[in-house]
Amino acid sequence: MDEKERLKKQLDFILEVDKVKNIFRQTYLADGNRKENDAEHSWHLALMAVLLKEYSNEEVNLGKVIPMVLTHDLVEIDAGDTYAYDEKGAQTKDARERKAADRIYGLLPEEQGTWLKELWEEFEAYETPEAKFAHVLDNCQPLFLNDASNGKSWEEHQVKKSQIYKRNRKTGEGSEAIWEYMKELIDKHIAMGHVIDDEK
C-alpha cells in the first residue's frame, strides 16, 4: 500500500467515525439541557483518564487507556447505543457490536485496524488493569452527570439501586476510591427520591 492509499484509508475511517457525534446516549449533560452523544462521552472519558489515573487500583498505561476509551463506542455507529439498563437490548449487544467492530476497524490500514480492534476486545474482556480502569471511567462518568443533572435520567427511566449496583459489580476492581464515592452519590439520590431503593 502506498502512502496516498494509506492516507485515504485513514481519512475514510476518520470521516466514517464522525457519525458517532449523532449517536445520543440516555445521559444528560451536567446542565440537564440535552442528552450527550457518544463523541462527547468518549472525550470526557479520555480527559478523566488523564486526571484520575492516580485512583486506579493498579498502575495503568495511559497510552492504552486513552485510545481505548476514545474508540470503545465506535461500534455503536452500526450497533446503536444499548442503554445501561436495557436487558432486552443486552441480549443481542455482543453479536451486533462484534459485527460492527469488523467493519469499522476494518476500514483502517491493517495494523492500525487490528490495534484498535484488539484494544476494543481488551476493553470488553475486562481483565487487564487498563480495561478495568477504562470501565471505571465508562461507569462513573454517567453517574457523575446524573448527579449534576439532579438525577434526571435516573428518574426518567425509574432506575433502581439494584440495577446500578449490578452494572457496577466490578467497578471496585478498577478503583476502590472512585467506587466508594459513587456509592455515596447513589445513597444521596436514593434519599432525594431519584433512585428507587429496592433493597430495603
Secondary structure, 3 states (H helix, E strand, C coil): CCHHHHHHHHHHHHHHHHHHHHCEEEEECCCCCCEEEHHHHHHHHHHHHHHHHHHCCCCCCHHHHHHHHHHCCCCHHHHCCCCCCCHHHHHHHHHHHHHHHHHHHCCCCHHHHHHHHHHHHHHHHCCCHHHHHHHHHHHHHHHHHHHHCCCHHHHHHCCEHHHHHHHCCCHHHHCHHHHHHHHHHHHHHHHCCCCECCCC
